[in-house]
Amino acid sequence: MVITRPEMEIGRYHWMYRSSRPHRYHHVPAVRGNVSPLGIQGCFECCIKCLGGVPYASLVATILCFSGVALFCGCGHVALTGTVSILEQHFSTTASDHALLSEVIQLMQYVIYGIASFFFLYGIILLAEGFYTTSAVKELHGEFKTTACGRCISGMFVFLTYVLGVAWLGVFGFSAVPVFMFYNIWSTCEVIKSLQINMTVPGDQICVDIRQYGIIPWNAVPGKACGPILENICNTNEFYMSYHLFIVACAGAGATVIALLIYMMATTYNYAVLKFKSREDCCTKF
């Protein structure tokens, strides 16, 4: 027979305070784990329950989305400014030739401000929606309850996230265009350097014509750079910074696409489970 701690305490009480009246007591079960005899959950169980309601997929997507949008907007804004400076100094000395391009780039910089603000709010809203749907799916706060309005809002976020994902695929492809242009210029400069080292063909015959990309008109002067002039352009800090900033901006756009894909999977799954559980009582775990 095993004597528990409560029985030992009662026996000690009888020994210290002897009484003629017999004492009756009920057997008190031993405390196991972090649950008290009154049935109240301990700190560990509460922490596990709270952590169970965290939408980890939406949380990772939010962090990735914020990082990608910040890289795309910040680096893209500075890289566009450097591109205009390079064009004005080396490829289009007449202001009227690149006036339209300057207006388009300025408009794109304002659009970047709007994109950054929108995705900051949209990421927070999607994260909050993830907390709501995950808690409802796991039934963390009692019996499962949902309304038609809540399911409609979840469906709206699914549709909007799909639309934004397709749009950002286009943005990702568009952000690769300046990377391709700067890479062609940089590779041409490397060819000129190698020819100068080997002394085979003079580098003056190798040129880069920006007009063929369609960003400035064909009557722009000079429109192209050859030999040592092109090599000097590649050695400037503006070219170096703009080239690498465009690469980082393209990587940020790619990270945003991945974040939106994660959002798509999380929101679609949560909406499907909410729609399914609203019809019949079933056990589903996210």
N, C-alpha and C positions, 0 to 999 in steps of 0.2 A: 504494500500500500504506500503510495507516494503522498506526502503531506505538502500541500501547496503553501505559498507565502501567506495568503489571507488566513488560513487555518492556524498557522504558527502565531500570527499576530493576535488572534482571538484567544489562543491558549495562553499566551503571555499575559493578556488582559485578565484572564481568570486567575492566574497565579498571583498577580500583583493585587488585584481587588477581589478577594474572595467574597462570595455572596451565597446566601442560602437558597436564593431563587435561581433555578436553572435557567441558563441563557439558551435561547434558540436562535440559530442562525442558518442561513442558506449558504450552500456552497457557491463560492465566487470563482468563476473560471479564471484561469491564468491569462495574463495579457500577452498576446502574441502579435508580433509585428508592430506597426505604428497606429493600430486602431485601438482606441480607448474602450473600456468596458461599457460606456454609454453608447457606443456605436458611432461616434463622431470620427470622421476621417482625419488622419494625421496630415502633417505638412507634406510628406513625400507623395501621398496619394493626390493631394490637391495640386501639387506641382506637375505630376504626371498627367492629370486631367487637363490642366491649362495648356501644357505642351502638346497634348493630343489635338487641341483645337487650332493649332497654328497651321495655316495653309503653306506648307514649305515650298510647294511648287510655285505658288503666286509670289512668295517672298523672294525666292531666287530670281524669278522673272522680273520683279520690280527692281531689284538691285542691278540686274543686267541691263534692264531698259534705261534706268537713270544713267548708268555709266556710258552706255552706247550713245544715247541722245546728247549727253554732255560732251563727249568726244567729237561727235559729228558736228554739233552746232558751234562749239568753241573753236576747234581746229579749222572747220570749213570757213568760218567767218574771217579768220586771220589769213588763211590761204587765199581767199578771193581778193582780199586787199593787196596782198603781195603780187598776185597775178596781174591786176590792173596796173600796178607800178612797173612791172617788167614790160608789159605791152606798150605803155606810154614812153618808156625810155629807149626801147630797142627795136620795136617792130611797127609802131604806129605813132610817128611824131606829130601828126596833124590831129587835133582834138576832135574835129568833125568826123574823122574816119571811125573812131571807136566810141562815139558819143552814145550810140544805142547799146553797145556792150556794157558801158559804164552804168547806164540806167538799169539794165537787166541785173547786173551784179549787185547794185544797191538794193533793188527790189528783193533779190534772193537773200540778202543779209537781213532785211526786215522779216522775211518769211521764216528765217532761222530763229529769230526771236519768238515768233508765234509758235513754232514747233516746240521749242524748249518749254514754253509756258504750258502749252496744251498737254504734253506728255508728262509733265510734272504732276498736274492735276489728275490726269487719266490713270497714271500709275498708282496714285494714292487711292482713287476710287476702286480700281480693280483689286487692290490689296484688301480694302475694306469689304468688298463683295466676296472675296475669297474667304475671309474670316466668317462672314455670315453663312455662306453655303456650307463650309466645312463643319461649322458648329451644328447646322441643321441636319447635315447628313449623318454625323456621328451621334446626334441626339445627346449633346453634352449638357444641355440645360432642360432636362426633363423629356416629356413625350414629344415625339416628332410633330411639328406643326409648320405648315407653310400655306401661303395664300396664292391665289391666282395672280395677284399683282406682283408678288415676289418672284414667281416663276417667269412672268412676262419681263421683268427687269433683267433677270439672269439671261433670258433668251436674247434680249436687246444687246447685252454686253457681248454675247457670243457672236452675233452678227457684226457688230461694230469692230470687234477684234479681228475677225476674218477680213473685213474691208481694209482695215489699217495694215494688216499683214501683207496683203496684195499690194497696197500702195507703197509700203516700205521696200518691197522687192524692186519696184521701179526706182525708188530713191537710191537703193544700193547699186543698181546697174548704172544709174546716172552719175553717181559719185566715182565710179571707176573710169569715166571718160577723161577727166583731167589727169588722173594717175597715168593713163595710157599716153596722153600727150607729153607730160613731163618726162616719162620714161623714154620716149622716142628722142626727145631733145638730149637727155642725159646720155643715152647710148651713142648718139651721134658724136657728142663731145668725147666720149671714151675712144671712139674710132679715130678721131682727129689726134688724140694724144698718142695712140699706138702708132699712127703713121709718122708722127714726128719723131718718135723714138727709133723706129725702124728705118726712117728716111727713104721710103719707097715712093710714095706719091705725095705731092704737096697738099696740105689740108685746105688750101683756099678753094678747092673745087668741091668740097663737101659743104652743103648748106641745109638749113631747115627753113621751110616756108610755112609760116603760121597761117597764111591765107587759105591753104588747102584744107584746114580744119573748119573753115566757115565762121570763125569767131570775129574776123575782121573782113571788110570788103576787099575785092581784088585790086582796087585802085589805091589801097593803102600803101604809104611810103614809109620805110623801105619794104616792109612786109616779110623780109627774110634776113637771115644772118648766116654768114659763111666764115669758115676758117678761124682765125684768131679772135674775131669778134664774137663768134658763137662760143668759143672756149672761155672768153672773159665773162659771158653771161652765165655760163654754168658755174663759174667760180664765185659768183656773187652770193652774199648771204640771203638775199631775197629769193633767189632760185632754190637754194638749198633748203631753206625753211618752208617755202611753199610746197615743194615736192614732197617732203616728209610729212607735212601737215595734211596734205591731201590723202596720203596713204593712211594716216591715223584716222582721218574722217571717214574714209571708206571702211576701215575696220570697225569704227563705231556704228556705222550703218548696218554692217553685217551682224554685230552684237545685238542691235535693236531688232533685227529680223528674227534672230534666235529667241530673244525674249518674247516677242509676239507669238511665235510658234508655241512656246511653253504656256503662255496665256491661253492660246486656243485650246490646247489639250486640257488644261485645268478647268476652264470655264465650260467647255463642252461636256466633260465628265460630270461636273457638279450639276449642270442643268439636266443631264440625262438621269442622274440618280434622283434629283428632286422630282422630276416628272414621273419617274417610275414609282417612287415611294408615296407619291400623292394619290396613287390609284389603289394600292393595296398595302397591307402591313407586311413588310419583309425585312430581313436583316441584311444590310449592306454596309461595308466598311470601306472608307476612302483611304 
